[in-house]
């Protein structure tokens, strides 16, 4: 009995030592948008910049009228295996079907059935739809036109649950929206030092954002743009934990081996 009690005490001590070297860390601060604690706070209005069509954009142009035969002229072929990343009610890994789209050439022109080559570069999607509708009135009655850009995207890297490149559906995708698509930050993500990399007027900008402060809700960087990259830096806790884990692995292995050998020895002597 005494030998068994000694074995139990030894194993308990080893387990306690193992937890001691691997769990000495504090949970980082994770509460978003801290600031005024009033029940209702009026925030400064932030208006996203309008997205304009540029060269190499891929446009989804939807044209419909009361003439079914004419509508078929504008039906794009559909290709499988393209990711509808970030679309509502879908997982980021889902594979779906997506129209090939109309490509904008280097001069900002697009080839459209019936109309031919038309210049859409520099226009917003709503202005482009109005332009197409004007020209289509010669051929179609009561045509409805919708234009959307298919290939705009943003990327989230670092301490999020689903780092990936996501479709930027419109100019109203905010940083909280993006984090929601990526499954939010992990517990180890540094919420007070998020890096936004953006290309603006040919210059690359590196912008530091603090998600813990409610000032982010009024920031001009609140809405994402095509090509943006969000990087979530790991906290010191994560780095320290990883370093300690690698450093302590040989020691933990040795401790487990020693406890096992000791346990076998004690059991054999007690018989």
C-alpha positions in Angstrom: 0.0 0.0 0.0 2.8 2.3 0.9 4.5 1.7 -2.5 1.2 2.4 -4.3 0.8 5.7 -2.4 4.4 6.6 -3.3 3.6 5.9 -7.0 0.5 8.0 -6.9 2.3 10.9 -5.3 5.2 10.7 -7.8 2.8 10.8 -10.8 0.8 13.7 -9.3 4.0 15.7 -8.8 5.1 15.0 -12.4 1.7 16.2 -13.7 1.8 19.3 -11.6 5.3 20.1 -12.9 4.1 19.6 -16.5 1.2 22.0 -16.1 3.5 24.5 -14.4 5.8 24.8 -17.3 3.1 25.0 -20.0 0.3 27.1 -18.5 2.0 30.1 -16.9 0.4 32.7 -19.1 -2.3 35.3 -18.9 -5.2 35.8 -21.3 -4.8 39.0 -23.4 -7.4 41.7 -23.4 -10.1 40.8 -25.9 -13.0 43.3 -25.5 -13.5 45.2 -28.7 -14.5 48.9 -29.2 -13.9 50.1 -25.7 -14.7 53.7 -24.9 -17.7 55.7 -23.8 -19.9 53.5 -21.6 -23.2 55.4 -22.4 -26.0 53.2 -23.6 -26.3 55.1 -26.9 -23.3 56.9 -28.5 -23.6 59.0 -31.7 -20.6 58.1 -33.9 -19.2 60.2 -36.6 -20.5 59.0 -40.0 -17.9 57.2 -42.2 -18.7 57.0 -45.9 -16.8 54.4 -47.9 -15.2 55.7 -51.1 -17.1 54.6 -54.3 -15.4 51.8 -56.1 -14.5 52.6 -59.7 -14.0 50.2 -62.6 -10.4 49.8 -63.7 -8.4 47.8 -66.2 -8.3 44.0 -65.7 -11.4 44.1 -63.6 -13.9 41.2 -64.2 -17.5 42.4 -64.4 -20.6 40.5 -63.8 -23.1 42.3 -66.1 -26.7 41.1 -65.7 -29.1 42.3 -68.4 -32.7 41.3 -68.5 -35.8 42.4 -70.6 -39.2 41.1 -71.5 -37.6 39.4 -74.6 -36.4 36.0 -73.5 -34.5 35.3 -76.7 -32.5 38.5 -76.4 -31.8 37.8 -72.7 -29.9 34.6 -73.8 -27.3 36.8 -75.6 -26.1 38.1 -72.2 -26.0 34.8 -70.3 -22.4 34.1 -69.5 -21.0 30.6 -69.4 -20.5 29.2 -65.8 -17.4 27.5 -64.6 -17.2 25.2 -61.6 -14.5 25.0 -58.9 -14.2 28.7 -58.2 -14.5 29.7 -54.6 -17.4 32.0 -53.5 -15.2 33.1 -50.6 -16.9 35.2 -48.0 -20.4 35.0 -49.5 -23.3 35.2 -46.9 -24.4 31.8 -45.5 -21.5 29.9 -47.0 -18.3 28.6 -45.5 -15.0 29.9 -46.9 -14.0 26.4 -48.1 -17.2 25.9 -50.2 -16.8 25.3 -53.9 -19.5 26.8 -56.1 -20.3 28.1 -59.6 -19.4 31.5 -60.8 -19.9 33.3 -64.1 -16.7 34.0 -66.1 -17.6 37.7 -66.4 -16.6 40.5 -68.8 -13.0 41.6 -68.7 -12.1 45.2 -68.8 -9.1 45.7 -71.1 -6.1 48.0 -70.7 -8.0 51.0 -72.2 -11.0 50.5 -69.9 -13.3 49.1 -72.6 -15.6 46.1 -72.4 -17.1 44.0 -75.2 -20.8 43.6 -74.7 -23.3 41.8 -77.0 -25.4 44.2 -79.2 -23.4 47.2 -78.0 -19.9 46.1 -78.9 -16.9 47.8 -77.3 -17.9 50.3 -74.7 -15.8 52.4 -72.3 -16.6 51.7 -68.6 -13.2 52.4 -67.0 -13.3 55.0 -64.3 -17.1 54.6 -63.7 -18.8 53.3 -60.6 -20.8 50.2 -61.0 -24.1 52.1 -60.9 -22.9 54.6 -63.5 -21.7 51.7 -65.7 -25.2 50.2 -65.4 -26.8 53.5 -66.4 -24.5 53.8 -69.4 -25.2 50.2 -70.6 -28.9 50.7 -70.1 -28.8 53.9 -72.3 -27.2 52.1 -75.2 -29.4 49.0 -74.8 -32.6 51.0 -75.1 -32.0 50.9 -78.9 -32.4 47.1 -78.9 -34.3 46.1 -75.7 -37.5 47.3 -74.1 -37.5 48.1 -70.4 -34.1 46.5 -69.9 -32.8 46.2 -66.3 -29.0 46.2 -65.9 -26.8 45.3 -62.9 -23.1 45.6 -62.8 -20.8 44.0 -60.1 -17.1 43.5 -59.9 -16.2 39.9 -59.4 -12.4 39.9 -58.8 -12.0 42.4 -56.0 -10.6 40.8 -52.9 -8.9 41.3 -49.5 -6.6 39.0 -47.4 -6.5 38.3 -43.7 -3.4 36.7 -42.3 -2.1 35.8 -38.8 -4.0 35.1 -35.6 -7.5 34.5 -37.1 -9.4 31.2 -37.2 -9.7 31.2 -41.0 -6.8 33.1 -42.7 -7.5 33.4 -46.4 -8.2 35.7 -49.3 -11.9 36.7 -49.5 -14.1 38.2 -52.2 -14.8 41.9 -51.6 -18.4 42.0 -52.6 -18.9 45.8 -52.5 -17.4 48.9 -50.9 -19.4 48.4 -47.7 -17.3 45.6 -46.3 -15.9 46.8 -42.9 -13.1 45.5 -40.8 -15.6 43.8 -38.4 -17.3 42.2 -41.4 -13.9 40.9 -42.6 -13.1 39.5 -39.2 -16.5 37.8 -39.1 -15.7 36.1 -42.4 -12.4 34.9 -41.0 -14.0 33.5 -37.9 -12.7 36.3 -35.6 -9.3 36.6 -34.0 -7.9 33.8 -31.9 -7.4 34.4 -28.2 -3.7 35.1 -29.0 -4.3 37.8 -31.6 -3.1 41.3 -30.7 -6.3 43.4 -31.0 -4.6 46.7 -30.1 -2.0 46.4 -33.0 -3.6 45.2 -36.2 -1.7 46.0 -39.4 -3.6 47.1 -42.5 -1.5 47.1 -45.8 -3.1 49.2 -48.5 -2.1 50.5 -52.0 -3.2 54.1 -52.4 -2.3 56.2 -55.4 0.6 53.8 -56.3 2.0 54.0 -52.7 1.9 51.1 -50.2 0.7 52.2 -46.8 1.2 50.3 -43.5 -1.5 51.4 -41.1 -1.8 50.4 -37.4 -5.3 49.9 -36.0 -6.5 49.4 -32.5 -9.6 47.2 -32.3 -9.9 47.6 -28.6 -10.8 51.3 -29.0 -14.2 52.5 -30.4 -12.2 55.1 -32.4 -11.9 52.4 -35.1 -15.6 52.8 -35.8 -14.9 56.4 -36.9 -11.7 55.7 -38.8 -11.3 56.4 -42.5 -9.9 52.9 -42.7 -13.0 51.3 -41.3 -14.1 50.0 -44.8 -11.8 47.8 -46.8 -10.7 48.3 -50.4 -9.6 46.0 -53.2 -6.2 44.5 -52.4 -6.1 45.3 -48.7 -4.2 43.0 -46.4 -5.0 42.6 -42.7 -2.3 41.1 -40.5 -3.1 40.0 -37.0 0.1 39.8 -35.0 0.4 37.1 -32.3 0.7 38.3 -28.7 3.7 37.8 -26.5 1.8 35.1 -24.7 1.5 33.0 -27.9 5.2 33.5 -28.8 6.3 32.7 -25.2 4.1 29.7 -25.1 5.4 28.3 -28.4 9.0 29.0 -27.4 8.5 27.4 -24.0 6.8 24.4 -25.6 9.7 23.7 -27.9 12.2 24.3 -25.2 10.4 22.1 -22.6 9.6 19.2 -25.0 12.8 17.3 -24.2 12.4 17.9 -20.5 8.7 16.8 -20.6 9.7 13.7 -22.5 12.4 12.9 -20.0 10.0 13.4 -17.0 7.3 11.2 -18.5 9.9 8.5 -19.3 11.4 8.7 -15.7 7.9 8.6 -14.1 7.0 5.5 -16.2 10.2 3.7 -15.3 9.8 4.6 -11.7 6.2 3.4 -11.6 7.2 0.0 -13.2 10.1 -0.3 -10.6 7.8 0.4 -7.6 5.1 -2.0 -8.8 7.7 -4.7 -9.3 9.2 -4.2 -5.8 5.7 -4.2 -4.2 4.9 -7.7 -5.5 
